[in-house]
Amino acid sequence: MAHAAATERTLLTKIDRAERNRRQIRGWLAVVLFVLFALVLVGGATRLTESGLSITEWKPIHGVIPPLSAEEWEEEFRLYQRIPQYEQLNKGMTVEEFKTIFWWEWGHRLLARSIGVIFALPLLFFWVTGRVERRLRLPLLGILALGGFQGFIGWWMVSSGLVERTEVSQYRLAAHLVIACLIFAACMWIFRGLSAHSGDAAPTKRSQKMAGVIAAMSLFQIYLGALVAGLDAGFTYNTWPLMDGAIVPGGLFVQQPAWINLFENPKAVQFVHRLGAYLLIALALMHMIASLRAAPETTHARRSVLLFALVAIQAAIGIMTLVLQVPIGWGVLHQAGALVVLGFAIAHWRGFIGEYPRETAIELRD
């Protein structure tokens, strides 16, 4: 009898420890999500200020230390003067003017290095001390590996603008942003899975699938936005709802082959981004209406209303950013809105699946 009671107390202690471990993992992932959010915003500001090519070398370790003397600043500036962006766009720039764009890129790289430390060291600690549940080990390692790969992608992107171009390739910029968003989405997925769920049934049989479609479309819309940014397409055709005086403007497929316009023609790229926004709003609206009709009192339905509101607000921010010809503040706000929509869409989708199952009594006894 006493042995059974002692065993029960030990099991309860392990359950309490498992709950505490989950709270610690959630807290850590919340910090990771915040820093990732800041990293993407600083990256957006770096792009808008055309600062991304100011550091022309990849020094993952030594590059943490910025120039500390006038001589070092002159040396860094001389390296920048060798690339086409300086020769064609910024010739005559002073060292003081160069420092402005340098600090944006340096800050972006410092945040990128910091997120590696913020993710890897706590993960190692949680792993060694047995706080990471078995089901989370491979996903978390996968995120860590993707983060390391993202560092390479970042330099691959920068290198595209150092020889012949005056800015980075829009293809590589889009890849860099999408991978960052995939890391953000994966962290949000795990964070949400470790959080409490309401237990409400899905409003309809298609609710979970539609939530997944909206999350995927949110990510695809970010990809389209990256192409717009890479081509500076937002600085042209700054009217809405008409574009170049028409609902469907002419000149969308002037390049050959026709499909290349979707990636290299600024007018076509901006138009497709607009269409993506309309589609995302329509999907969110249909999802909200279906949820409210079927089960208005459920947590899922309330989340669908908030999701639609976030998408609508983001669309309004996008229109203002376009009409105002992409001032830096509005451009960064638009990028922030895209991440908020993506993060909430992922959390909403994950909410239909439910919380990660608790470890069983047998696992806890082991």
C-alpha positions in Angstrom: 0.0 0.0 0.0 2.8 2.4 1.0 4.7 1.4 -2.1 1.7 2.2 -4.3 1.2 5.6 -2.7 4.9 6.4 -3.1 4.7 5.4 -6.8 1.7 7.6 -7.3 3.5 10.6 -5.7 6.5 10.1 -7.9 4.3 9.9 -11.0 2.5 13.2 -10.0 5.9 14.8 -9.5 6.9 13.8 -13.0 3.7 15.1 -14.4 4.3 18.5 -12.7 7.8 18.5 -14.0 6.6 17.7 -17.6 4.1 20.7 -17.4 6.9 22.9 -16.1 9.1 21.8 -19.0 6.4 22.7 -21.5 6.1 26.2 -20.0 9.8 26.7 -20.2 9.9 25.5 -23.9 7.0 27.8 -24.7 8.7 30.8 -23.0 11.9 30.1 -25.0 10.0 29.8 -28.3 8.2 33.0 -27.6 11.5 34.8 -27.3 12.7 33.1 -30.5 9.5 34.3 -32.3 10.0 37.8 -31.1 13.6 38.0 -32.3 12.7 36.4 -35.6 10.0 39.0 -36.0 12.5 41.8 -35.3 15.0 40.2 -37.7 12.6 40.2 -40.6 11.6 43.8 -40.0 15.2 44.9 -39.8 15.8 43.0 -43.0 12.9 44.8 -44.7 14.3 48.2 -43.6 17.7 47.1 -44.9 16.1 46.4 -48.3 14.1 49.7 -48.3 17.2 51.8 -47.4 19.2 49.9 -50.1 21.8 49.0 -47.4 22.1 45.3 -48.1 25.2 45.5 -50.2 27.2 47.8 -47.8 29.1 44.8 -46.3 30.8 43.0 -49.2 32.4 40.1 -47.3 31.0 37.2 -45.4 32.6 36.9 -42.0 30.3 34.8 -39.8 32.6 35.1 -36.7 34.9 38.1 -37.2 32.0 40.2 -38.8 30.4 40.6 -35.3 32.9 43.4 -34.7 32.2 46.6 -36.7 34.9 49.0 -37.7 36.3 50.7 -34.6 38.7 53.3 -36.0 38.8 55.8 -38.9 41.2 53.5 -40.8 38.9 50.5 -40.5 35.9 52.6 -41.7 38.0 53.8 -44.7 38.9 50.2 -45.5 35.3 49.0 -45.3 34.3 52.0 -47.5 37.0 51.1 -50.1 35.5 47.6 -50.3 32.1 49.0 -51.0 33.5 51.4 -53.6 34.5 48.4 -55.8 31.0 47.1 -56.4 28.6 48.3 -59.1 26.0 49.8 -56.7 28.6 52.5 -55.6 29.8 53.2 -59.1 26.3 53.5 -60.7 24.1 54.7 -57.8 26.1 56.1 -54.9 29.3 57.5 -56.5 30.5 60.5 -54.4 29.0 59.1 -51.2 31.0 60.2 -48.1 32.2 57.9 -45.3 29.6 59.3 -43.0 26.8 58.6 -45.5 28.2 55.1 -45.9 28.0 54.5 -42.2 24.2 54.9 -42.3 23.7 52.0 -44.8 26.5 50.0 -43.1 24.7 50.0 -39.7 21.5 48.7 -41.2 23.2 45.7 -42.7 25.4 45.1 -39.7 22.4 45.2 -37.4 20.6 42.7 -39.6 23.5 40.3 -39.6 24.0 40.7 -35.9 20.3 39.8 -35.2 20.7 36.8 -37.5 23.8 35.7 -35.5 21.9 36.3 -32.3 18.9 34.2 -33.3 21.3 31.3 -33.9 22.6 31.6 -30.3 19.2 32.2 -28.8 17.9 29.1 -30.5 20.9 26.7 -30.3 22.1 27.2 -26.7 18.7 26.9 -24.9 17.9 23.9 -27.1 21.1 22.2 -26.0 20.4 23.0 -22.4 16.8 21.7 -22.6 18.0 18.6 -24.5 20.8 17.7 -22.1 18.5 18.2 -19.0 15.8 16.1 -20.5 13.2 18.8 -21.0 12.6 18.3 -24.7 9.9 15.7 -25.4 10.7 13.0 -27.8 8.2 14.1 -30.4 9.8 17.6 -30.6 13.4 16.6 -31.0 13.5 16.1 -34.7 11.4 19.1 -35.5 13.5 21.4 -33.4 16.7 20.0 -34.9 15.2 20.6 -38.3 14.5 24.2 -37.5 18.1 24.6 -36.3 19.4 23.1 -39.5 17.2 25.3 -41.6 18.5 28.4 -39.7 22.1 27.4 -40.5 21.1 27.0 -44.1 19.4 30.4 -44.0 22.8 32.0 -43.2 24.2 30.6 -46.4 21.2 31.7 -48.4 21.6 35.3 -47.0 25.2 35.5 -48.3 24.1 33.8 -51.6 21.6 36.6 -51.9 24.1 39.4 -51.1 26.7 38.0 -53.5 24.2 38.3 -56.4 24.6 42.1 -56.2 28.4 42.4 -55.9 29.6 41.9 -59.4 27.2 42.9 -62.2 24.0 44.1 -60.6 23.4 47.2 -58.4 21.0 45.2 -56.2 20.4 41.6 -55.2 18.5 39.1 -57.3 14.8 39.2 -56.7 14.8 35.4 -56.9 17.3 35.1 -54.1 15.7 37.8 -52.0 12.4 35.9 -52.2 14.1 32.6 -51.2 15.8 34.3 -48.3 12.5 35.8 -47.0 10.4 32.7 -47.5 12.9 30.5 -45.6 12.8 33.1 -42.7 9.1 32.9 -42.7 9.2 29.0 -42.8 11.4 29.1 -39.7 9.0 31.6 -38.1 6.0 29.4 -39.0 7.6 26.2 -37.7 8.4 27.8 -34.4 4.8 29.1 -34.2 3.4 25.7 -35.0 5.4 24.0 -32.1 4.6 26.9 -29.8 0.9 26.6 -30.5 1.0 22.8 -30.1 2.4 23.2 -26.6 -0.3 25.7 -25.6 -3.8 24.9 -24.2 -6.6 24.3 -26.7 -10.3 24.8 -26.2 -11.4 21.3 -27.3 -14.2 22.8 -29.4 -15.1 20.7 -32.5 -14.3 22.2 -35.9 -17.3 24.2 -37.2 -17.4 22.3 -40.5 -15.7 19.3 -42.0 -13.7 21.7 -44.2 -12.7 24.2 -41.5 -9.2 22.7 -40.8 -8.4 22.3 -44.5 -9.5 25.9 -45.3 -7.4 27.2 -42.4 -4.4 25.3 -43.9 -5.1 26.8 -47.3 -5.2 30.3 -45.8 -1.9 29.8 -44.0 -0.3 28.5 -47.2 -1.7 31.5 -49.2 -0.4 33.9 -46.6 3.1 32.5 -47.1 2.7 32.6 -50.9 1.6 36.2 -50.7 4.8 37.0 -48.8 6.7 35.4 -51.6 5.0 37.5 -54.1 5.7 40.6 -52.0 9.4 39.7 -52.0 9.4 39.7 -55.8 7.7 43.1 -55.7 10.4 44.4 -53.3 13.2 42.8 -55.3 12.1 44.5 -58.5 11.2 47.8 -56.8 7.8 47.3 -58.3 6.0 49.1 -55.5 7.5 52.4 -56.6 5.5 52.3 -59.8 1.8 52.3 -60.6 0.9 53.9 -57.3 -2.8 54.0 -57.7 -5.7 51.8 -56.4 -8.0 50.2 -57.2 -7.0 51.0 -60.8 -3.5 50.1 -62.0 -2.1 52.1 -64.8 -5.6 53.4 -65.4 -7.4 50.1 -65.7 -8.6 47.1 -63.6 -6.5 44.8 -65.7 -3.6 46.9 -67.1 -2.0 46.3 -70.4 1.6 45.3 -70.9 1.5 42.4 -68.5 3.1 39.9 -70.9 5.5 42.0 -73.0 8.5 39.9 -72.3 9.3 36.5 -73.9 8.7 33.8 -72.9 5.4 34.9 -71.4 6.0 33.2 -68.0 9.1 35.3 -67.3 6.8 38.3 -66.8 5.6 36.8 -63.6 9.1 37.1 -62.2 10.8 39.9 -64.0 8.2 42.3 -65.3 7.5 44.8 -62.5 4.0 45.6 -63.7 3.0 41.9 -63.9 4.6 41.1 -60.6 2.8 43.9 -58.8 -0.5 43.0 -60.5 -0.2 39.3 -59.4 0.6 40.5 -55.8 -2.6 42.5 -55.9 -4.6 39.5 -57.1 -3.0 37.4 -54.3 -4.2 39.9 -51.8 -7.8 39.8 -53.2 -7.7 36.0 -53.1 -6.5 35.9 -49.5 -9.2 38.3 -48.4 -11.8 36.2 -50.2 -10.6 33.0 -48.6 -10.5 34.5 -45.1 -14.0 36.0 -45.6 -15.5 32.7 -46.8 -13.8 30.8 -43.9 -15.2 33.3 -41.4 -18.8 33.2 -42.8 -18.8 29.4 -42.8 -17.5 29.2 -39.2 -20.0 31.7 -37.9 -22.9 30.1 -39.6 -22.0 26.6 -38.4 -20.7 27.2 -34.9 -20.6 30.9 -33.9 -19.9 30.2 -30.2 -16.8 28.2 -30.8 -13.2 29.4 -30.3 -12.5 28.4 -33.9 -15.2 30.8 -35.2 -14.0 33.7 -33.0 -10.4 33.1 -34.3 -11.7 33.1 -37.9 -13.2 36.6 -37.3 -9.8 37.9 -35.9 -8.0 36.3 -38.8 -10.2 38.0 -41.4 -9.8 41.3 -39.5 -6.0 40.9 -39.6 -6.0 40.1 -43.3 -8.2 43.2 -44.0 -6.0 45.5 -42.0 -3.0 44.2 -43.8 -4.6 44.8 -47.1 -5.4 48.4 -46.1 -1.8 48.9 -45.0 -0.6 47.5 -48.4 -2.8 50.0 -50.2 -1.5 52.9 -48.1 2.0 51.8 -48.7 1.5 51.7 -52.4 -0.4 55.0 -52.7 2.3 56.8 -50.6 5.0 55.3 -52.8 6.5 53.0 -50.2 7.9 55.3 -47.5 10.2 53.3 -45.2 7.8 53.4 -42.2 4.9 52.1 -44.2 7.0 49.5 -46.0 8.2 48.0 -42.7 4.7 48.2 -41.2 3.4 46.2 -44.3 6.1 43.6 -43.7 5.2 43.4 -40.0 1.5 42.9 -40.9 2.4 40.1 -43.3 4.3 38.2 -40.5 1.4 38.8 -38.0 -1.1 37.4 -40.5 1.2 34.4 -41.2 1.8 33.7 -37.5 -1.9 33.9 -36.6 -2.9 31.9 -39.6 -0.5 29.1 -38.6 -1.7 29.3 -34.9 -5.3 29.2 -36.2 -4.7 26.1 -38.3 -2.8 24.4 -35.5 -5.8 25.1 -33.2 -7.9 22.5 -35.2 -5.4 19.8 -34.5 -5.1 20.2 -30.8 -2.4 20.3 -28.2 0.5 17.8 -28.4 -0.5 14.7 -26.4 0.8 14.5 -22.9 3.4 11.8 -22.3 1.8 8.6 -21.0 2.1 7.3 -17.6 4.4 4.5 -18.9 6.7 7.1 -20.6 6.8 9.2 -17.4 7.6 6.1 -15.3 10.5 5.3 -17.7 
